[in-house]
Amino acid sequence: MAPLGEGSDDPLLPDLPRGPLHAARARASFPWKELALFWEGPDMLRFKKNIFSALENDPLFAHPPGSLSLEKYRELNFLRCKRVFEYDFLRVEDLLGSPQRVLALIQCLGMYDWSLATKFFLHTLTFGSAIYNSGSERHFKYLPKIFNMEIFGCFALTEVSHGSNTKAMRTTAHYDPTTEEIIIHSPDFEAAKFWVGNMGKTATHAVVFAQLYTPGGQCHGLHPFVVQIRDPKTLLPMPGVMVGDIGKKLGQNGLDNGFAMFHKVRIPRQDLLNRSGDITPEGTYVTHVKDARQHFSESLGSLSSGRVAIAGMSVVNLKLAVSIALRFSATRRQFGPTDEEEAPVLEYPMQQWRLLPYLAAAYALDHFSKSLFLDLVELQQGLLGKDRSARQAELGREIHALASAGKPLASWTAQRGIQECREACGGHGYLAMNRLGDLRDDNDPNCTYEGDNNVLLQQTSNYLLGLLVRRDQGGARIESPLKTVDFLEAYPNILGHRFEGCSPEDCLNSSVLLAAYEWLVCYLLRESYQKLNQEKQSGSNDFEARNNCQVYCCRPLALAFLELTVVRRFHEHVHQPHVPPSLRAVLGRLSALYALWSLNQHTALLYRGGYFSGEQAGKMVENAILALCAQLKDDAAALVDVIAPPDFILDSPIGRADGELYKNLWSAVLQESKVLERASWWSEFSANKPVIGSLKSKL
């Protein structure tokens, strides 16, 4: 094993610089390097270290002073993306052979700059994987061109008038058997592909989703096609293609999001990505998929990949935010028992309550997103191996449900957490140089793209309701390949359970917390099921009935189910036998805090359904949360050291590892302000010019 600390020219986990944070680290109840090894493993730690070192030592990745123009930022981002390929961190064979490295590379790049990570991700994974997973051998010619950047790709699904409702996409693809070509066409501007990352300036090829028509006018639904949109040598649009940039966004402005319209653009028949459906030269549609719903699911299979990736991206943002805020809180001193003795703000229960649950959430959601990614790899390997078993189909449905709720839970938790971290750092958190504002803006789209969060949650609740319907109608067991729903087999009995905790210590018992969450999911499932049936009995059609069940039934059902899944997986992970003894206590506290904090957000439902009774139950949960925060505050600095990247990557003066809060802040401010320079516009008014006259001349 590689050395962890000193004693080597290149230790895997070098010692952190001494400074004001040293005292906070010294109070930790566990060795942070041991937790880092347990959490990541030596191979992954080494892989990430190599990436971070390469970026820090390359002048192209130096943080530019001040802000860049939009055009300059995008130019620099493209050059950096090209350099990442030159480093060869990721090879074609890693897409299947080392999937964890794929995820790790994206997250490392995202810690540095999400514009870079997203650009790389969209080209390599979203575009490349769509070709690999949705195409066949005839399309593999594109893969080497992707990795040597001979072509540059994007994923064109969303249109101006339709995003979440993918079935209603209006771009068409008519097959012409006389030339064996497919004609891609946008009937009007509402059908323009829109919001497509990389399309604005740099993409040469796109995976375009369009409604496929064969001769005779029959529509076979949405299918993906490889379409060249620009000349790779000149970047000028191809004939019949109108393509451009949609303009400045709230964040991630190094990424060029664009639009495209197609006017009867002809592509070869072979550029239909044909894993789920193909066209013969004569124009006959052939498919191995007999169920139209399964065909639609296979066509959009890459969306689950995107949603799982976005969940991981959100967790990265939460990690960065809590790292900055907790290092700040451990060194920022305000007030105290006497006027001469100020205390670090992390010593205050209010600051602990604001931040430490988000630290626990970062750990819990990190484990969940990684484990779901591995589940997704298993699914994709089955698809590539042409596994048509019932288990494979059920695994696809289960992962779709988990990804559809996992993205909302992770992105919303991160968005709330980043804002709380920003406020917890006071005015210093509002300084752009401390990065919390950029993290908030860059995380914001995670709540929207690859499916609006509230719409996605309907996919999960529909899955759960479908299980109950099958059980009631045919007596089928409720079970799934990943066992996330197996507890619902005891659905009627669970509804009869009540909270049995007698003290705050009982709330730290994981079996008590899991039992409470299982009851909550069963209760919301029953409420949703009954509400749906009541709506139908009152005359509502299925569409109206489902809409009328969302706000107070199906939406919380989906979130509670996903929270239970995260809690269960995190609990099982930190209580497995091979957890080092020195880590069991702190990991157990993190697991309990995340479970209690999440459950506490449903207190009203627990009382309304009768699971809680009397004021004591709610008070016990609250007291247990505060007790766990108090126990974890001395571990906070070391827990952050496990998940925080190097200072160069974190790029926040108030979040640096040495804890020299004011020295680092002062140095950054002096560099930012260019203290010897006067305002560039001052000379305009310094020659005793009348201000009003000067303004009028400008207008």
C-alpha positions as CSV (number, residue, x, y, z in Angstrom):
1,M,0.0,0.0,0.0
2,A,1.2,3.5,-0.8
3,P,2.3,5.6,2.2
4,L,-0.4,7.7,3.7
5,G,1.6,10.6,5.1
6,E,5.2,11.7,5.3
7,G,8.2,9.4,4.6
8,S,7.8,9.4,0.9
9,D,8.5,11.8,-1.9
10,D,4.9,11.5,-3.1
11,P,2.6,10.3,-0.3
12,L,-0.9,9.3,-1.2
13,L,-2.4,11.5,1.5
14,P,0.1,14.2,2.4
15,D,-0.2,15.9,5.8
16,L,-2.2,19.1,5.8
17,P,-0.6,22.4,6.5
18,R,-0.5,23.5,10.2
19,G,-2.4,26.6,11.1
20,P,-5.5,27.7,13.1
21,L,-7.4,24.5,11.9
22,H,-4.8,22.3,13.5
23,A,-6.4,22.6,16.9
24,A,-9.8,21.7,15.5
25,R,-8.3,18.6,13.7
26,A,-6.6,17.5,16.9
27,R,-10.0,17.1,18.7
28,A,-11.2,14.5,16.1
29,S,-12.2,11.1,17.5
30,F,-10.8,9.3,14.5
31,P,-7.9,9.4,12.0
32,W,-9.0,11.2,8.9
33,K,-6.6,9.4,6.6
34,E,-8.0,6.0,7.7
35,L,-11.5,7.2,6.8
36,A,-10.3,8.6,3.5
37,L,-8.9,5.1,2.6
38,F,-12.1,3.4,3.7
39,W,-14.3,5.8,1.9
40,E,-12.4,6.0,-1.5
41,G,-9.9,3.1,-1.5
42,P,-6.2,3.6,-2.4
43,D,-6.6,3.2,-6.2
44,M,-9.3,5.9,-6.4
45,L,-7.4,8.2,-4.1
46,R,-4.3,7.8,-6.3
47,F,-6.4,8.4,-9.5
48,K,-7.9,11.6,-8.1
49,K,-4.6,12.8,-6.8
50,N,-3.1,12.4,-10.3
51,I,-5.9,14.5,-11.8
52,F,-5.7,17.2,-9.2
53,S,-1.9,17.4,-9.5
54,A,-2.1,17.6,-13.3
55,L,-4.5,20.5,-13.2
56,E,-2.6,22.4,-10.6
57,N,0.7,22.1,-12.4
58,D,-0.5,23.1,-15.8
59,P,-0.5,26.8,-16.6
60,L,-3.6,26.4,-18.8
61,F,-5.6,25.7,-15.6
62,A,-4.3,28.6,-13.6
63,H,-7.2,30.6,-12.1
64,P,-7.3,33.9,-14.1
65,P,-7.4,37.1,-12.2
66,G,-10.8,38.9,-12.4
67,S,-13.6,37.7,-14.6
68,L,-13.3,36.7,-18.3
69,S,-15.6,37.8,-21.1
70,L,-18.1,35.1,-22.3
71,E,-16.2,34.4,-25.5
72,K,-12.8,34.2,-23.7
73,Y,-14.2,31.9,-21.1
74,R,-15.6,29.5,-23.7
75,E,-12.4,29.5,-25.6
76,L,-10.4,28.7,-22.5
77,N,-12.9,26.0,-21.5
78,F,-12.6,24.3,-24.9
79,L,-8.8,24.4,-24.7
80,R,-8.9,22.9,-21.2
81,C,-11.3,20.2,-22.4
82,K,-8.8,19.3,-25.2
83,R,-6.0,19.2,-22.7
84,V,-7.9,16.8,-20.5
85,F,-8.1,14.4,-23.4
86,E,-4.3,14.8,-24.0
87,Y,-3.7,13.7,-20.4
88,D,-5.5,10.5,-21.3
89,F,-7.0,10.1,-17.8
90,L,-9.8,8.1,-19.4
91,R,-9.6,5.5,-22.2
92,V,-12.3,4.0,-24.3
93,E,-12.0,0.7,-22.5
94,D,-12.6,2.4,-19.2
95,L,-16.2,3.1,-20.1
96,L,-17.0,-0.5,-19.4
97,G,-13.9,-1.8,-17.6
98,S,-13.5,0.9,-15.0
99,P,-16.8,2.8,-14.7
100,Q,-15.9,4.2,-11.3
101,R,-13.0,6.1,-12.9
102,V,-15.4,7.7,-15.4
103,L,-17.6,9.0,-12.5
104,A,-14.5,10.1,-10.6
105,L,-13.0,12.0,-13.5
106,I,-16.2,14.0,-14.1
107,Q,-16.4,14.8,-10.4
108,C,-12.8,15.9,-10.1
109,L,-13.2,18.2,-13.1
110,G,-16.4,19.5,-11.6
111,M,-14.7,20.4,-8.3
112,Y,-12.4,22.6,-10.4
113,D,-15.1,24.0,-12.8
114,W,-18.5,22.6,-13.8
115,S,-18.3,24.3,-17.2
116,L,-15.3,22.1,-18.0
117,A,-16.7,19.0,-16.4
118,T,-20.1,19.3,-18.2
119,K,-18.5,20.0,-21.5
120,F,-16.3,16.9,-21.2
121,F,-19.2,14.8,-19.8
122,L,-21.6,15.7,-22.5
123,H,-19.1,14.9,-25.3
124,T,-17.6,11.7,-23.8
125,L,-20.5,10.2,-21.9
126,T,-23.8,11.6,-23.0
127,F,-22.9,11.7,-26.7
128,G,-20.4,8.9,-26.7
129,S,-22.4,6.5,-24.5
130,A,-25.6,7.2,-26.5
131,I,-23.8,6.0,-29.6
132,Y,-22.3,3.0,-27.8
133,N,-25.4,2.0,-25.9
134,S,-28.1,2.9,-28.5
135,G,-26.2,1.9,-31.6
136,S,-24.5,-1.2,-33.0
137,E,-21.1,-2.1,-34.5
138,R,-21.7,0.1,-37.5
139,H,-21.6,3.1,-35.2
140,F,-18.5,2.2,-33.3
141,K,-16.4,4.1,-36.0
142,Y,-17.4,7.2,-34.1
143,L,-15.8,6.2,-30.8
144,P,-12.1,6.8,-31.7
145,K,-13.1,10.1,-33.3
146,I,-14.8,11.2,-30.0
147,F,-11.7,10.4,-27.9
148,N,-9.2,12.2,-30.2
149,M,-11.7,15.1,-30.6
150,E,-11.8,14.6,-34.4
151,I,-15.5,15.3,-33.9
152,F,-17.2,17.0,-30.9
153,G,-20.6,15.9,-29.8
154,C,-23.9,16.9,-28.1
155,F,-27.2,15.2,-27.1
156,A,-30.2,16.9,-28.7
157,L,-33.4,15.8,-27.1
158,T,-35.1,18.9,-25.6
159,E,-37.0,21.3,-27.9
160,V,-38.3,24.8,-27.4
161,S,-41.8,23.7,-26.7
162,H,-41.1,20.3,-25.0
163,G,-38.7,19.2,-22.4
164,S,-40.1,16.8,-19.8
165,N,-42.8,15.5,-22.2
166,T,-40.3,13.6,-24.4
167,K,-43.0,11.7,-26.2
168,A,-44.3,15.0,-27.7
169,M,-41.1,15.9,-29.4
170,R,-41.9,17.3,-32.8
171,T,-38.7,16.9,-34.9
172,T,-39.4,14.3,-37.6
173,A,-37.3,11.7,-39.4
174,H,-38.9,10.4,-42.7
175,Y,-37.2,7.5,-44.4
176,D,-36.7,7.8,-48.2
177,P,-36.2,4.2,-49.7
178,T,-35.2,5.6,-53.1
179,T,-32.0,7.1,-51.7
180,E,-31.8,5.0,-48.5
181,E,-31.6,8.3,-46.5
182,I,-33.4,9.6,-43.5
183,I,-34.7,13.2,-43.7
184,I,-34.4,15.1,-40.4
185,H,-36.8,18.1,-40.3
186,S,-38.0,20.8,-37.8
187,P,-41.6,21.6,-38.8
188,D,-41.4,25.0,-37.0
189,F,-39.4,27.0,-34.4
190,E,-41.2,25.3,-31.5
191,A,-39.5,22.0,-32.7
192,A,-36.0,23.6,-32.6
193,K,-33.6,21.6,-30.4
194,F,-32.9,23.9,-27.5
195,W,-30.7,24.1,-24.4
196,V,-28.3,21.5,-25.9
197,G,-24.9,21.7,-24.2
198,N,-21.9,22.0,-26.6
199,M,-24.2,22.8,-29.5
200,G,-23.9,26.6,-29.2
201,K,-20.3,27.0,-30.6
202,T,-18.3,23.8,-30.7
203,A,-20.3,20.6,-31.5
204,T,-19.8,19.1,-34.9
205,H,-22.2,16.1,-34.4
206,A,-25.3,15.5,-32.4
207,V,-27.4,12.6,-31.3
208,V,-30.8,14.0,-32.4
209,F,-34.0,12.5,-31.2
210,A,-36.8,12.6,-33.7
211,Q,-40.1,10.8,-34.5
212,L,-39.4,8.1,-37.1
213,Y,-41.7,7.7,-40.0
214,T,-41.5,4.9,-42.6
215,P,-43.0,5.0,-46.1
216,G,-46.8,5.0,-45.8
217,G,-46.8,7.5,-42.9
218,Q,-46.6,5.2,-40.0
219,C,-44.8,6.8,-36.9
220,H,-42.7,4.4,-34.8
221,G,-42.0,6.9,-32.0
222,L,-38.9,8.7,-30.8
223,H,-35.5,7.4,-32.1
224,P,-32.0,8.7,-31.9
225,F,-29.9,9.6,-35.0
226,V,-26.3,10.7,-35.5
227,V,-26.5,14.0,-37.4
228,Q,-23.5,16.2,-38.5
229,I,-24.3,19.8,-37.7
230,R,-21.0,21.5,-38.5
231,D,-17.9,21.0,-40.6
232,P,-15.2,19.9,-38.2
233,K,-12.5,21.9,-40.0
234,T,-14.4,25.2,-40.2
235,L,-17.2,24.9,-37.6
236,L,-19.5,26.3,-40.2
237,P,-23.1,24.9,-40.2
238,M,-23.8,22.0,-42.6
239,P,-26.4,22.6,-45.4
240,G,-29.9,22.8,-44.0
241,V,-28.8,23.2,-40.4
242,M,-29.4,26.5,-38.5
243,V,-27.4,26.3,-35.3
244,G,-26.4,28.9,-32.8
245,D,-25.9,29.8,-29.1
246,I,-28.8,30.6,-26.8
247,G,-26.8,33.3,-24.8
248,K,-25.6,33.9,-21.2
249,K,-27.1,31.7,-18.4
250,L,-27.2,32.1,-14.7
251,G,-24.2,29.8,-14.3
252,Q,-21.8,27.5,-16.2
253,N,-21.2,30.1,-18.8
254,G,-18.0,28.3,-20.0
255,L,-20.4,25.8,-21.5
256,D,-22.0,26.8,-24.8
257,N,-25.7,25.8,-24.8
258,G,-27.3,26.1,-28.2
259,F,-30.2,25.5,-30.5
260,A,-30.6,23.9,-33.9
261,M,-33.3,23.7,-36.6
262,F,-33.1,21.2,-39.5
263,H,-34.5,21.8,-42.9
264,K,-34.9,18.5,-44.7
265,V,-31.4,17.4,-43.7
266,R,-30.5,14.0,-45.3
267,I,-28.4,11.5,-43.4
268,P,-27.5,7.9,-44.3
269,R,-29.9,5.2,-43.2
270,Q,-27.0,3.7,-41.2
271,D,-26.9,6.7,-38.9
272,L,-30.1,5.6,-37.2
273,L,-28.9,4.3,-33.8
274,N,-30.5,0.9,-34.1
275,R,-30.2,-1.1,-30.9
276,S,-33.9,-1.0,-30.3
277,G,-35.2,-0.5,-33.8
278,D,-34.0,-0.4,-37.4
279,I,-35.1,0.2,-41.0
280,T,-34.4,-2.2,-43.9
281,P,-33.2,-0.7,-47.1
282,E,-36.7,-1.1,-48.5
283,G,-38.2,0.8,-45.6
284,T,-39.6,-1.9,-43.3
285,Y,-39.3,-1.2,-39.6
286,V,-37.8,-4.1,-37.6
287,T,-37.4,-4.3,-33.8
288,H,-36.9,-7.0,-31.1
289,V,-39.0,-4.9,-28.7
290,K,-42.7,-5.9,-28.8
291,D,-43.9,-3.6,-26.1
292,A,-44.0,0.1,-27.2
293,R,-43.4,1.2,-23.6
294,Q,-40.2,-0.9,-23.5
295,H,-39.1,0.6,-26.8
296,F,-39.5,4.1,-25.5
297,S,-37.7,3.2,-22.4
298,E,-34.7,1.7,-24.3
299,S,-34.6,4.7,-26.6
300,L,-34.3,7.0,-23.6
301,G,-32.1,4.7,-21.5
302,S,-29.3,7.2,-21.5
303,L,-31.5,9.6,-19.5
304,S,-31.2,7.4,-16.4
305,S,-27.4,7.7,-16.9
306,G,-27.7,11.4,-17.0
307,R,-29.9,11.6,-13.9
308,V,-27.6,9.3,-11.9
309,A,-24.6,11.5,-12.9
310,I,-26.5,14.7,-12.0
311,A,-27.1,13.3,-8.5
312,G,-23.4,12.7,-8.1
313,M,-22.7,16.2,-9.5
314,S,-25.0,17.7,-6.9
315,V,-23.3,15.8,-4.1
316,V,-19.9,17.2,-5.2
317,N,-21.3,20.8,-4.9
318,L,-22.6,20.0,-1.4
319,K,-19.2,18.6,-0.4
320,L,-17.5,21.8,-1.6
321,A,-19.9,24.1,0.1
322,V,-19.8,22.3,3.5
323,S,-16.0,22.1,3.3
324,I,-15.8,25.9,2.9
325,A,-18.4,26.7,5.5
326,L,-17.2,24.3,8.2
327,R,-13.5,25.3,7.8
328,F,-14.7,28.9,8.1
329,S,-16.8,28.1,11.1
330,A,-14.0,26.4,12.9
331,T,-11.8,29.4,12.6
332,R,-14.2,32.4,12.7
333,R,-14.5,33.7,16.2
334,Q,-17.4,35.8,17.4
335,F,-18.6,36.6,20.9
336,G,-17.8,34.5,23.9
337,P,-18.3,34.0,27.6
338,T,-16.2,37.1,28.3
339,D,-15.3,40.2,26.2
340,E,-11.7,39.0,26.0
341,E,-12.5,35.4,24.9
342,E,-14.2,34.9,21.6
343,A,-15.4,31.4,20.5
344,P,-15.3,29.8,17.1
345,V,-18.8,30.0,15.6
346,L,-18.9,26.2,15.2
347,E,-19.1,26.0,19.0
348,Y,-22.6,27.5,18.9
349,P,-25.5,24.9,18.7
350,M,-27.2,27.1,16.1
351,Q,-24.2,26.9,13.7
352,Q,-23.9,23.1,14.3
353,W,-27.6,22.6,13.6
354,R,-27.4,24.7,10.4
355,L,-24.3,22.9,8.9
356,L,-23.6,19.5,10.3
357,P,-26.8,17.8,8.9
358,Y,-25.6,18.8,5.5
359,L,-22.2,17.3,6.2
360,A,-24.0,14.1,7.1
361,A,-26.1,14.4,3.9
362,A,-23.0,14.8,1.8
363,Y,-21.7,11.5,3.1
364,A,-25.0,9.6,2.8
365,L,-25.8,10.9,-0.6
366,D,-22.3,10.3,-1.8
367,H,-22.5,6.6,-0.9
368,F,-26.0,6.4,-2.5
369,S,-25.0,8.0,-5.8
370,K,-22.0,5.8,-6.1
371,S,-23.9,2.6,-5.4
372,L,-26.7,3.6,-7.8
373,F,-24.1,4.2,-10.5
374,L,-22.8,0.7,-10.0
375,D,-26.4,-0.6,-10.2
376,L,-26.8,1.3,-13.5
377,V,-23.6,-0.3,-14.9
378,E,-25.0,-3.7,-14.1
379,L,-28.2,-2.8,-16.0
380,Q,-26.2,-1.4,-19.1
381,Q,-24.0,-4.5,-19.2
382,G,-27.2,-6.6,-19.3
383,L,-28.5,-4.5,-22.2
384,L,-25.3,-4.8,-24.1
385,G,-25.3,-8.6,-23.5
386,K,-28.8,-8.7,-24.9
387,D,-30.3,-9.9,-21.6
388,R,-34.1,-10.1,-22.2
389,S,-34.9,-11.7,-18.8
390,A,-37.8,-10.6,-16.6
391,R,-35.2,-9.7,-13.9
392,Q,-33.4,-7.4,-16.3
393,A,-36.7,-5.6,-17.2
394,E,-37.6,-5.3,-13.6
395,L,-34.1,-4.0,-12.8
396,G,-34.5,-1.3,-15.4
397,R,-37.8,-0.2,-13.9
398,E,-36.4,-0.1,-10.4
399,I,-33.3,1.9,-11.4
400,H,-35.5,4.3,-13.4
401,A,-37.6,4.9,-10.3
402,L,-34.5,5.4,-8.1
403,A,-32.8,7.8,-10.6
404,S,-36.0,9.7,-11.1
405,A,-36.2,10.5,-7.3
406,G,-32.5,10.5,-6.7
407,K,-31.8,13.5,-8.9
408,P,-34.5,15.6,-7.1
409,L,-33.4,14.7,-3.6
410,A,-29.7,15.2,-4.3
411,S,-30.0,18.5,-6.3
412,W,-32.6,20.0,-3.9
413,T,-30.5,19.0,-0.8
414,A,-27.4,20.5,-2.4
415,Q,-29.2,23.7,-3.4
416,R,-30.6,24.2,0.1
417,G,-27.3,23.2,1.7
418,I,-25.2,25.6,-0.4
419,Q,-27.5,28.5,0.4
420,E,-27.3,27.6,4.1
421,C,-23.5,27.5,3.9
422,R,-23.5,30.9,2.1
423,E,-25.5,32.5,4.9
424,A,-23.6,30.7,7.6
425,C,-20.4,32.4,6.4
426,G,-22.0,35.8,6.7
427,G,-20.8,38.6,4.5
428,H,-17.6,36.7,3.6
429,G,-19.8,34.0,2.0
430,Y,-21.2,36.6,-0.3
431,L,-17.8,37.4,-1.8
432,A,-17.6,35.8,-5.2
433,M,-14.0,34.8,-4.6
434,N,-15.1,32.5,-1.8
435,R,-17.0,30.5,-4.5
436,L,-20.3,29.8,-2.7
437,G,-22.2,31.9,-5.1
438,D,-20.8,30.1,-8.1
439,L,-21.5,26.7,-6.5
440,R,-25.1,27.8,-6.0
441,D,-25.5,29.0,-9.6
442,D,-23.8,26.0,-11.1
443,N,-25.9,23.6,-9.1
444,D,-29.1,25.4,-9.9
445,P,-29.6,23.7,-13.3
446,N,-29.3,20.3,-11.7
447,C,-32.8,20.9,-10.4
448,T,-34.1,21.3,-13.9
449,Y,-32.3,19.6,-16.7
450,E,-32.7,15.9,-17.5
451,G,-36.2,16.3,-16.2
452,D,-37.8,18.9,-13.9
453,N,-37.6,17.5,-10.4
454,N,-41.3,17.6,-9.6
455,V,-42.2,15.9,-12.8
456,L,-39.5,13.2,-12.3
457,L,-40.9,12.4,-8.9
458,Q,-44.1,11.2,-10.6
459,Q,-42.1,8.5,-12.3
460,T,-41.1,7.1,-8.9
461,S,-44.6,7.3,-7.3
462,N,-46.1,5.7,-10.4
463,Y,-43.7,2.8,-10.0
464,L,-44.6,2.3,-6.3
465,L,-48.4,2.6,-7.0
466,G,-48.0,0.0,-9.8
467,L,-46.5,-2.5,-7.4
468,L,-49.4,-2.1,-5.1
469,V,-51.9,-2.5,-7.9
470,R,-50.2,-5.7,-9.1
471,R,-50.3,-7.0,-5.6
472,D,-54.0,-6.2,-5.1
473,Q,-55.1,-7.5,-8.5
474,G,-53.0,-10.6,-8.9
475,G,-51.5,-11.4,-5.5
476,A,-48.0,-10.9,-6.9
477,R,-45.2,-10.5,-4.3
478,I,-43.7,-7.1,-4.0
479,E,-40.0,-7.5,-4.6
480,S,-37.3,-6.1,-6.8
481,P,-33.8,-7.0,-7.9
482,L,-32.1,-4.4,-5.7
483,K,-34.6,-5.1,-2.8
484,T,-35.5,-1.5,-2.3
485,V,-39.2,-2.2,-2.2
486,D,-39.2,-5.7,-0.6
487,F,-40.4,-4.2,2.8
488,L,-43.7,-3.3,1.1
489,E,-44.6,-7.0,1.2
490,A,-45.5,-6.4,4.8
491,Y,-47.4,-3.2,3.9
492,P,-50.6,-3.9,5.9
493,N,-48.7,-5.0,9.0
494,I,-46.4,-2.0,8.9
495,L,-49.3,0.4,8.9
496,G,-50.3,-0.9,12.3
497,H,-46.9,0.0,13.9
498,R,-46.4,2.9,16.2
499,F,-43.3,4.8,17.4
500,E,-41.9,3.0,20.5
501,G,-39.0,5.3,21.4
502,C,-38.8,6.2,25.1
503,S,-35.7,8.4,25.1
504,P,-33.4,10.4,22.7
505,E,-31.0,7.4,22.8
506,D,-33.7,5.3,21.2
507,C,-33.7,7.7,18.3
508,L,-30.1,6.7,17.7
509,N,-31.0,3.1,17.1
510,S,-31.0,2.5,13.4
511,S,-33.7,-0.1,13.6
512,V,-36.0,2.5,15.2
513,L,-35.3,5.0,12.4
514,L,-35.7,2.5,9.6
515,A,-39.0,1.3,11.1
516,A,-40.3,4.9,11.2
517,Y,-39.3,5.5,7.5
518,E,-40.9,2.2,6.4
519,W,-44.1,3.2,8.1
520,L,-44.0,6.7,6.5
521,V,-43.6,5.3,3.0
522,C,-46.4,2.7,3.6
523,Y,-48.7,5.5,4.9
524,L,-48.0,7.8,2.0
525,L,-48.5,4.9,-0.4
526,R,-51.9,4.1,1.1
527,E,-52.9,7.8,1.0
528,S,-51.8,8.1,-2.6
529,Y,-53.6,4.9,-3.6
530,Q,-56.8,5.9,-1.9
531,K,-56.7,9.4,-3.3
532,L,-56.2,8.1,-6.8
533,N,-59.2,5.8,-6.5
534,Q,-61.3,8.5,-5.0
535,E,-60.5,10.8,-7.9
536,K,-61.4,8.1,-10.4
537,Q,-64.7,7.2,-8.6
538,S,-65.6,10.9,-8.7
539,G,-65.4,10.9,-12.5
540,S,-61.9,12.1,-13.1
541,N,-60.1,10.4,-16.0
542,D,-56.7,8.8,-15.3
543,F,-54.8,11.9,-16.4
544,E,-56.8,14.2,-14.1
545,A,-56.8,11.7,-11.2
546,R,-53.0,11.4,-11.2
547,N,-52.6,15.2,-11.4
548,N,-54.8,15.7,-8.4
549,C,-52.8,13.3,-6.3
550,Q,-49.4,14.8,-6.7
551,V,-49.0,17.7,-4.3
552,Y,-49.7,16.2,-0.9
553,C,-49.6,12.5,-1.7
554,C,-47.4,11.2,-4.6
555,R,-44.7,13.9,-4.3
556,P,-43.9,13.2,-0.6
557,L,-44.3,9.5,-1.3
558,A,-41.5,9.5,-3.9
559,L,-39.2,11.6,-1.7
560,A,-39.8,9.6,1.4
561,F,-39.1,6.3,-0.5
562,L,-35.8,7.7,-1.8
563,E,-34.8,9.0,1.6
564,L,-35.5,5.6,3.1
565,T,-33.3,4.0,0.4
566,V,-30.5,6.4,1.1
567,V,-30.8,5.9,4.8
568,R,-30.8,2.1,4.5
569,R,-27.9,1.9,2.1
570,F,-25.8,4.3,4.2
571,H,-26.6,2.4,7.4
572,E,-25.7,-0.9,5.8
573,H,-22.4,0.5,4.5
574,V,-21.2,2.0,7.8
575,H,-22.3,-1.0,9.8
576,Q,-20.7,-3.7,7.7
577,P,-18.2,-6.0,9.5
578,H,-15.0,-4.8,7.9
579,V,-15.5,-1.1,8.9
580,P,-12.3,-0.3,10.9
581,P,-13.1,-0.1,14.6
582,S,-11.7,3.4,14.9
583,L,-14.3,4.7,12.3
584,R,-17.5,2.9,13.6
585,A,-18.5,5.6,16.1
586,V,-18.2,8.6,13.8
587,L,-19.8,6.9,10.8
588,G,-22.6,5.7,13.0
589,R,-23.3,9.2,14.2
590,L,-23.3,10.5,10.6
591,S,-25.8,7.8,9.6
592,A,-28.1,8.5,12.5
593,L,-27.9,12.3,12.0
594,Y,-28.8,12.1,8.3
595,A,-31.7,9.7,9.1
596,L,-33.1,11.8,12.0
597,W,-32.7,15.1,10.2
598,S,-34.5,13.8,7.1
599,L,-37.2,12.1,9.1
600,N,-37.8,15.3,11.1
601,Q,-38.9,17.1,8.0
602,H,-41.9,14.7,7.9
603,T,-43.0,15.3,11.5
604,A,-46.4,16.6,10.6
605,L,-47.1,13.4,8.5
606,L,-45.9,11.2,11.4
607,Y,-48.3,12.9,13.7
608,R,-51.2,13.1,11.2
609,G,-51.0,9.4,10.5
610,G,-50.8,8.4,14.1
611,Y,-47.3,7.0,14.2
612,F,-46.3,9.8,16.6
613,S,-48.5,10.7,19.5
614,G,-48.0,13.2,22.3
615,E,-45.4,16.0,22.2
616,Q,-42.6,13.8,23.6
617,A,-42.0,11.9,20.4
618,G,-41.2,15.1,18.4
619,K,-39.1,16.5,21.2
620,M,-37.0,13.3,21.4
621,V,-36.2,13.5,17.7
622,E,-35.2,17.2,18.0
623,N,-33.1,16.5,21.1
624,A,-31.4,13.6,19.4
625,I,-30.5,15.8,16.4
626,L,-28.9,18.5,18.6
627,A,-27.1,15.8,20.7
628,L,-25.6,14.3,17.5
629,C,-24.6,17.7,16.2
630,A,-22.8,18.4,19.5
631,Q,-21.0,15.0,19.3
632,L,-19.9,15.6,15.7
633,K,-18.7,19.2,15.9
634,D,-15.2,18.2,17.1
635,D,-15.0,15.7,14.2
636,A,-16.2,18.3,11.6
637,A,-12.8,19.5,10.5
638,A,-11.4,16.0,10.0
639,L,-14.6,14.9,8.2
640,V,-14.2,17.8,5.8
641,D,-10.5,16.8,5.2
642,V,-11.7,13.5,3.9
643,I,-14.0,15.0,1.2
644,A,-12.4,18.3,0.4
645,P,-10.1,18.6,-2.6
646,P,-6.7,20.4,-2.5
647,D,-6.8,24.2,-2.0
648,F,-6.1,24.9,-5.7
649,I,-9.2,22.9,-6.7
650,L,-11.4,24.2,-3.8
651,D,-10.3,27.8,-4.8
652,S,-11.8,29.5,-1.7
653,P,-9.7,31.8,0.5
654,I,-12.0,31.1,3.5
655,G,-11.9,27.4,2.9
656,R,-8.2,26.8,2.7
657,A,-6.8,23.8,4.6
658,D,-4.4,25.8,6.8
659,G,-7.3,27.8,8.3
660,E,-5.5,31.1,8.0
661,L,-8.8,32.7,7.4
662,Y,-7.9,36.4,7.5
663,K,-4.5,36.1,6.0
664,N,-5.8,34.2,3.0
665,L,-8.8,36.5,2.6
666,W,-6.7,39.7,2.8
667,S,-4.2,38.3,0.3
668,A,-7.0,37.5,-2.1
669,V,-8.6,40.9,-1.7
670,L,-5.4,42.7,-2.4
671,Q,-4.8,40.7,-5.6
672,E,-8.4,41.1,-6.7
673,S,-8.6,44.9,-6.1
674,K,-5.2,45.7,-7.7
675,V,-4.8,48.2,-4.9
676,L,-2.5,50.7,-6.7
677,E,-4.9,51.1,-9.7
678,R,-7.6,53.7,-9.9
679,A,-10.9,53.0,-11.5
680,S,-10.5,52.9,-15.3
681,W,-13.5,55.3,-15.8
682,W,-12.3,58.0,-13.4
683,S,-10.4,60.0,-15.9
684,E,-13.7,60.6,-17.7
685,F,-14.9,62.8,-14.8
686,S,-11.6,64.1,-13.4
687,A,-11.2,67.1,-15.7
688,N,-14.0,69.2,-14.0
689,K,-16.5,68.0,-16.6
690,P,-20.1,68.7,-15.9
691,V,-21.6,65.3,-14.9
692,I,-25.0,66.0,-16.5
693,G,-23.5,67.1,-19.8
694,S,-21.2,64.1,-19.9
695,L,-24.1,61.7,-19.3
696,K,-26.2,63.4,-22.0
697,S,-23.4,63.1,-24.5
698,K,-23.2,59.3,-23.8
699,L,-26.9,58.9,-24.2
